[in-house]
């Protein structure tokens, strides 16, 4: 999905002053977010690993007895099972007999799913840093929740290709009350696709939220900072990335003065806007200071 040409960050006036003075944005560990369920929604396979056991055995037997061509590399566990099946075939055991024998055994398939989850959970620690942005430039609920009850600001950022700025790497958050689905477990069991599945699992965990958060229209950037004691990191941005600052309707006069002075002095390319309530709507209009 194409990243919007502009992404927006709502914040309090005090935070805005700090951002303009430091020319840095704060990226936080998800444990600091206001959604208590961040990173808690583990995806599932549908059909599950248990439900795929029969199809898994039949497919491996077809490979072993050369009744089905092998299109791509098998997982280590599948390769091992096929080699055992081929040895049994070499001893004169027919496929149907071997299938009946294998069906009576409890294959340890669930451990594969558990290992995938454990590998993903290994990264869910204090090293993770995420910055949350919105594609909505004038959202009343965002002004209330993240713009400090309509007393804060909203920053408009753009990606600058020749400076290799990070905003173009943002990923859109998906909002759904359904449990994230990784697809059928059969391909996971059969083929050596752990890396692809780790990516899909990470996307489901890091970029999926319940429908109640949909108003945020969120895009995320994510990185890691190893060995830091605190649960946040402040990363510098280029002055050219900041396209505009919008002041909320209720911003305090002293905060407005401080922000305007910082912008005109250090970010001369940056436009300024102010939000005003007009006939039941909040309207964003240009502000000349």
Secondary structure as UniProt FT lines:
FT   STRAND          6..11
FT   HELIX           13..22
FT   STRAND          24..28
FT   HELIX           30..32
FT   TURN            36..39
FT   TURN            49..52
FT   HELIX           53..64
FT   TURN            65..66
FT   HELIX           76..90
FT   TURN            91..92
FT   HELIX           95..103
FT   HELIX           110..121
FT   TURN            122..123
FT   TURN            126..127
FT   STRAND          128..134
FT   HELIX           140..145
FT   TURN            146..151
FT   STRAND          153..158
FT   HELIX           161..163
FT   HELIX           166..169
FT   STRAND          171..172
FT   STRAND          174..175
FT   HELIX           185..190
FT   HELIX           194..206
FT   STRAND          208..209
FT   HELIX           211..216
FT   STRAND          218..224
FT   TURN            226..227
FT   STRAND          232..236
FT   HELIX           239..241
FT   STRAND          242..247
FT   TURN            249..250
FT   HELIX           253..266
FT   TURN            268..269
FT   STRAND          271..278
FT   TURN            279..280
FT   STRAND          281..286
//
